[in-house]
Amino acid sequence: MGRQLYEILCADAFRWLERRRAKSIHAVVTDPPYSVLEYTPEQLNKQRNGRGGIWRLPHNYDGSKRKPVPRFTVLRSKDLERLQDFHARLSPQLFRVLVPGGHVIIASQHLLCHFVVSAFTDAGFEIRGQIARIVKTLRGGDRPKGAHEEFRDLSVSPRSCWEPWLIFRKPCEGRVKENLEKWHTGALRRPQSDVPFKDLIESAPARGTEKRLAPHPSLKPQAFVRQIVRASLPLGKGVILDPFMGSGSTIAAAHHLGLRSIGIEMDEEFFELAQTFIPELSKLQVNGTR
Ligand SMILES: C[S@@+](CC[C@H](N)C(=O)[O-])C[C@H]1O[C@@H](n2cnc3c(N)ncnc32)[C@H](O)[C@@H]1O
């Protein structure tokens, strides 16, 4: 650590990607906006004022104060079209800037992941699996609205206990071995040489010091992000991109691991958060990470 390994920019990711040189990024690790709506200035104002819009306070089960989370069930067909369009624009741009064999590890959402898979495979990516991030949320599992007593034994949808992170790869040039030699990509780095990278990762939501350092509504914990960021560059060589960096958890993880990265964030307030807190987050000692 020590040397500045990262570059962060306050910009629109799509504009930035258009101008980026082809085959100049080695991995993408990102957590994009999901309804695409929730991070519009209008919805962010509602979230910051704690009123209305897509952001809702989850039910209070244990008396502790909860932060609003976006409600994806309110999305209408117009919003879904916007989401499809978002990924239909994003996937070919990522395909162009990635080197052959480069991976995309992208956070997803149960009700919406089929749109992402369809856009990325249409753009030419191979689907290589998905990581189940075991995180207990308060989404779903509720009894029918307005009939809690009548239907005590029912849940309208399952209580969500894991978050899918999709793994895509730009096809390799030749065999994986040749691609690794030429581009340093094509595989996922193992946590230890005798332990394969696994698709099941226990990960509680970001809390405590981390959440205080970077109070972004979708902050991902370093204990999780460091594992996937490390896996994304098989030989530890090359550049990782997070085009939707929020408060910069991917960039902080890469910096902690001594890997080069680029982060883009459109919202000025979140960008300033990232600028201030990436150095702090990257220094954080977290159990179970290197
Ligand atoms: C789900 S959050 C990422 C949170 C991040 N993983 C963290 O741990 O802080 C998505 C971010 O993408 C940003 N965003 C949305 N559209 C964007 C765009 N076109 N260009 C750059 N950033 C964008 C939003 O402002 C939001 O901060």
The ligand as a Gaussian input file, in Angstrom:
#p B3LYP/6-31G(d) Opt

LIG

0 1
 C      -25.782000       0.864000      -5.599000
 S      -24.817000       2.291000      -5.533000
 C      -23.165000       1.722000      -5.293000
 C      -22.766000       1.629000      -3.836000
 C      -21.349000       1.125000      -3.641000
 N      -21.244000      -0.262000      -3.937000
 C      -20.863000       1.372000      -2.214000
 O      -20.464000       0.383000      -1.545000
 O      -20.858000       2.526000      -1.776000
 C      -24.829000       2.844000      -7.188000
 C      -24.178000       4.208000      -7.418000
 O      -24.155000       4.494000      -8.806000
 C      -24.292000       5.903000      -8.977000
 N      -24.728000       6.116000     -10.371000
 C      -25.964000       5.945000     -10.908000
 N      -25.951000       6.189000     -12.241000
 C      -24.674000       6.535000     -12.556000
 C      -24.004000       6.886000     -13.761000
 N      -24.668000       6.961000     -14.928000
 N      -22.683000       7.171000     -13.734000
 C      -21.993000       7.095000     -12.548000
 N      -22.569000       6.787000     -11.368000
 C      -23.885000       6.493000     -11.373000
 C      -25.309000       6.290000      -7.912000
 O      -25.228000       7.661000      -7.581000
 C      -24.917000       5.357000      -6.750000
 O      -24.054000       6.004000      -5.835000

